[in-house]
Amino acid sequence: MPLPNSGIYIFVTHQFLLYLPNKSLTMKTLLTLLSVLSLSVSFTSCGDKNAKEDIQAPAGMVALDLSRFGKQFSIFVPDTTAAKLEITEQSWGALEVKVGKNFRISITEDPGDIELRKSDIKSNDVNVFKSYVVEEPLTVMWESEITKPEYHFYSIQKAAGNTYVFEDIVSADGEPLSKEAVQKMLDSAKQIIEKKKPEA
């Protein structure tokens, strides 16, 4: 269809073409047009920003991609340029991620059972339960004691259609981690970055 040749054509976006006949070019019309153009540019800019915005790692942490171990997500771990990274696939199915001495987390594909875990925690006569630091429907962090206070966590998380249990790993020498170190691991478990499935 041929377009009129007396007037002004303005591309508002790549999808919209605005036509103004010569007789409609008043000051009020031009001001309205400027407002529309301003809003259009604003919305387009915001959309691009949200689409490209990356998830920022907490200070001192980096994202570790676990897809090569069959886990379609990444987790935040301490900067691996500053501390040694060790990843071990255990025969019972757990993936153990250790960075330095203060970050050691176990990830197992399993539906988990928060109530059973809480029962086990409270019935432990050796590592005696003291109190919950965090108590949520699918997550607990607690204080217990053998000879001195120590902290542990257990969290059930979903990613890429699968369910995983995250928990801290007890050190071979029995030396407990600080409350802050365990909280950092729990935060990592709750902030997993699911890998997007490729578009068909």
C-alpha positions in Angstrom: 0.0 0.0 0.0 1.5 3.4 -1.0 2.2 5.9 1.8 1.0 9.5 1.7 3.8 11.8 0.5 2.7 15.0 2.3 3.6 14.9 6.0 6.3 13.5 8.3 7.2 9.9 9.1 8.9 9.1 12.4 10.2 5.7 13.5 9.2 5.4 17.1 10.7 1.9 17.5 11.8 -0.8 15.1 8.1 -1.9 15.1 6.1 1.3 14.9 6.0 4.0 12.3 4.2 7.3 13.1 2.8 9.5 10.4 1.9 13.1 10.9 0.1 15.1 8.2 1.3 18.6 7.7 -1.9 20.1 9.0 -1.5 18.4 12.4 1.9 19.8 13.1 1.0 22.1 16.0 3.1 22.9 19.1 0.8 20.7 21.3 1.2 17.8 18.9 5.0 18.1 18.8 5.1 18.2 22.6 2.9 15.1 22.9 5.1 13.3 20.3 8.3 14.1 22.3 6.7 12.6 25.4 5.8 9.4 23.6 9.3 9.1 22.1 10.8 9.6 25.6 8.7 6.9 27.1 9.5 4.5 24.3 13.2 4.9 24.6 13.0 4.6 28.4 11.0 1.3 28.2 13.4 -0.1 25.6 16.4 0.8 27.7 15.0 -0.8 30.8 14.1 -4.0 29.0 17.6 -4.4 27.6 19.2 -3.7 31.0 17.1 -6.4 32.7 17.8 -8.9 30.0 21.6 -8.4 30.2 22.0 -7.9 33.9 24.2 -10.6 35.4 23.8 -12.0 38.9 26.6 -10.5 41.0 28.6 -12.7 43.3 28.9 -11.7 46.9 32.2 -10.0 47.9 35.1 -12.4 47.8 33.1 -15.1 46.0 33.0 -16.5 42.5 30.5 -18.6 40.6 31.5 -22.2 40.1 29.8 -24.1 37.2 29.0 -27.7 38.2 27.4 -28.8 34.9 30.4 -31.0 34.0 29.5 -33.0 37.1 25.9 -33.4 36.1 24.6 -30.5 38.1 22.9 -28.0 35.9 23.7 -25.0 38.1 26.5 -22.9 39.6 27.2 -22.1 43.2 29.1 -19.3 44.8 32.4 -20.3 46.4 35.3 -18.4 47.8 37.8 -16.9 45.3 39.6 -20.0 43.9 42.6 -17.9 43.0 43.2 -17.2 46.7 42.5 -20.8 48.0 42.8 -24.3 46.6 39.7 -25.8 45.0 39.0 -29.5 45.4 35.9 -31.2 43.8 35.4 -34.9 44.6 32.6 -37.2 43.3 32.0 -39.8 46.1 30.8 -43.3 45.4 27.6 -42.8 47.2 26.6 -40.0 44.9 27.7 -36.9 46.8 29.6 -34.1 45.1 32.0 -32.5 47.6 33.3 -29.0 46.9 36.1 -27.6 49.1 37.8 -24.3 48.9 40.6 -23.7 51.4 40.0 -24.7 55.0 36.7 -22.8 55.6 34.4 -23.9 52.8 33.4 -27.5 52.4 30.0 -28.4 51.1 28.3 -31.6 50.0 25.7 -31.8 47.3 23.6 -34.9 46.8 20.7 -35.4 44.3 18.1 -36.6 46.8 14.5 -35.5 47.8 15.7 -35.1 51.4 13.7 -35.2 54.5 13.9 -32.2 56.8 11.8 -33.7 59.6 13.9 -36.8 59.7 17.1 -34.8 59.7 15.8 -32.6 62.6 14.9 -35.8 64.5 18.5 -37.1 64.0 20.0 -33.8 65.1 18.1 -33.7 68.4 18.7 -37.4 69.2 22.4 -37.2 68.8 23.9 -38.0 72.2 27.5 -37.3 71.1 27.2 -34.0 69.2 24.6 -32.6 71.5 22.0 -30.2 70.0 21.9 -26.7 71.5 19.6 -24.5 69.3 18.6 -23.6 65.8 20.2 -20.6 64.2 18.0 -20.9 61.1 14.8 -23.0 61.0 12.8 -22.9 57.7 10.6 -25.4 56.0 13.5 -26.8 53.9 16.5 -25.5 55.7 18.1 -25.7 59.1 21.3 -24.4 60.6 22.0 -25.4 64.2 24.5 -25.1 67.0 25.7 -28.3 68.7 28.6 -29.3 71.0 30.9 -32.2 71.6 33.7 -30.4 73.5 33.1 -26.9 72.2 30.4 -25.2 70.2 30.1 -26.0 66.5 27.7 -25.2 63.6 26.1 -27.2 60.8 23.5 -26.8 58.1 21.1 -28.9 56.0 19.2 -27.5 53.1 16.9 -28.9 50.4 17.0 -27.0 47.1 15.5 -27.5 43.6 17.4 -26.8 40.3 16.7 -27.8 36.7 13.8 -30.0 37.8 15.9 -32.0 40.3 16.1 -31.8 44.1 19.4 -31.6 46.0 20.5 -31.8 49.6 23.2 -29.4 50.6 25.1 -29.8 53.8 28.4 -29.0 55.4 31.2 -31.6 55.5 32.7 -32.4 58.9 36.5 -32.0 58.8 38.6 -35.1 59.0 40.5 -33.6 62.0 37.2 -32.8 63.7 38.0 -29.1 63.9 34.6 -27.3 63.5 34.0 -24.3 61.3 33.0 -20.9 62.6 29.4 -19.8 62.6 30.3 -17.3 59.9 31.9 -19.9 57.6 28.8 -22.2 57.9 26.5 -19.3 57.2 28.5 -18.5 54.1 28.0 -22.1 52.8 24.3 -22.0 53.6 24.0 -18.7 51.7 25.7 -20.3 48.8 23.3 -23.3 48.8 20.3 -20.9 48.8 21.7 -18.8 46.0 22.3 -21.5 43.4 22.3 -20.2 39.8 20.3 -22.5 37.6 21.6 -22.9 34.0 19.1 -21.9 31.4 17.9 -24.6 29.0 18.9 -23.8 25.4 15.9 -22.5 23.3 14.5 -25.0 20.9 
